Amino acid sequence: MSERWQVQEAEARFSEFLAAAERDGPQIVTRQGVETAVLVPIAQWRDMEKRTRRNIKELLLAPEARTENLTPPRSRMVFREPPTLD
């Protein structure tokens, strides 16, 4: 169950804030009443990261597939003057 913490409260009671995240799950931080950030346990964060990462097959088959990021940048070519034949 998520609990809301004001920034000042989270700063002042950080150890308790961290323990609440480990024990109860995500903790929401608000600034001036607006939800600003979330502290989540590391295991949950890694699980979320793993699920959101796509492999190359998923990228290419996705409806919004974009391939421009898959092509490595070309190196700059230096052109030399061809030798002259006398």
Sequence and secondary structure as in RCSB ss.txt:
>XXXX:A:sequence
MSERWQVQEAEARFSEFLAAAERDGPQIVTRQGVETAVLVPIAQWRDMEKRTRRNIKELLLAPEARTENLTPPRS
RMVFREPPTLD
>XXXX:A:secstr
  EEEEHHHHHHTHHHHHHHHHHH  EEEEETTEEEEEE  HHHHHHHHHHH   HHHHHHSTT   TTTS    
           
